[in-house]
Amino acid sequence: MWLEPFTEKLQEDAEATGDGKIFHLGGKFSTVTVQVEGITTATVAFEGSINGEDYVAIEGVRINDGEELSQVTADAIVKLPVTGLIFFRARISAHTDGEVNVTAVAVAS
């Protein structure tokens, strides 16, 4: 069954640490690609969950150089595997400066 890609804003002009908006994937998507913008001095961690309470780090690939990572400290586009996950978030785990924005697109393949 084909599913149309789904886009969600997970962090919007965030100036502090926090979970941001939870992306409800419903187990229907295989990949989430995120664009992180506005980092001056901050860390954004990529995490997934099945039960919505216990989150674990998800390792993805930064598109421009192929580096594998589960968090970023600079603006980036990262592709992450989410097959079987119900929830995804881009948590700001550290913040000193910058207005952080995170946009995510979920796709089924």
C-alpha positions in Angstrom: 0.0 0.0 0.0 1.4 3.4 -1.0 1.4 6.2 1.6 2.0 9.8 0.7 5.0 11.3 2.5 4.1 13.1 5.7 5.7 16.3 6.9 5.8 17.6 10.4 7.5 20.6 12.2 9.2 19.1 15.3 10.9 22.1 16.7 10.1 25.7 15.8 12.4 28.6 16.8 13.3 26.7 19.9 15.6 28.5 22.3 15.9 25.9 25.1 16.2 22.2 25.6 13.1 20.1 25.2 11.4 17.2 23.4 9.6 19.3 20.8 6.6 17.8 19.0 6.3 14.0 18.9 6.0 12.7 15.3 3.4 9.9 15.4 4.5 7.4 12.7 2.1 4.6 13.6 4.6 2.0 12.4 3.7 2.8 8.8 6.9 4.5 7.6 10.4 3.2 6.9 12.4 6.4 6.8 12.4 9.9 8.4 14.5 12.6 6.8 15.0 15.7 9.0 16.4 19.1 8.3 17.9 20.9 11.3 18.4 24.7 11.0 19.3 27.6 13.2 21.9 25.8 15.4 24.4 28.2 16.8 25.4 26.3 20.0 23.0 23.4 20.5 22.6 19.6 20.1 19.6 17.8 18.5 19.3 14.1 19.3 17.2 11.8 17.1 15.1 9.3 19.1 12.4 6.7 18.5 9.9 4.7 20.7 7.3 2.0 20.4 5.4 2.8 23.7 5.8 6.6 23.6 7.5 6.7 27.0 10.9 5.0 26.6 13.0 6.6 23.8 16.2 5.3 22.4 18.8 7.0 20.0 18.4 6.3 16.3 21.5 6.4 14.1 21.1 7.9 10.7 23.2 9.2 7.9 24.0 12.9 7.2 23.2 13.4 3.5 26.1 15.7 2.6 29.0 13.5 3.8 27.6 10.0 4.7 28.6 10.3 8.4 26.6 8.0 10.7 25.3 9.9 13.7 22.4 10.0 16.3 22.7 13.7 17.0 23.9 16.9 15.3 25.6 20.0 16.6 25.3 22.0 13.4 22.7 22.5 10.7 22.2 19.3 8.7 19.9 17.0 6.7 19.8 13.5 8.2 18.1 10.3 6.9 17.0 7.9 9.7 15.6 4.4 9.6 12.3 4.1 11.6 10.7 0.9 10.4 8.4 -0.5 13.1 8.6 2.6 15.3 5.5 4.3 16.4 7.0 7.6 17.7 9.9 9.8 16.6 11.3 13.0 18.1 14.2 15.4 17.5 15.0 16.4 21.1 17.1 19.4 21.9 19.4 17.9 24.5 21.7 20.9 24.9 21.2 24.6 24.1 23.2 27.7 24.6 22.4 29.8 21.5 20.3 29.8 18.4 16.7 29.4 17.3 16.5 25.7 16.3 14.0 24.5 13.7 13.5 20.8 12.8 11.3 19.7 9.9 10.8 16.0 9.3 9.4 14.0 6.3 8.4 10.4 6.8 8.2 8.1 3.8 7.3 4.5 3.3 9.3 2.5 0.8 
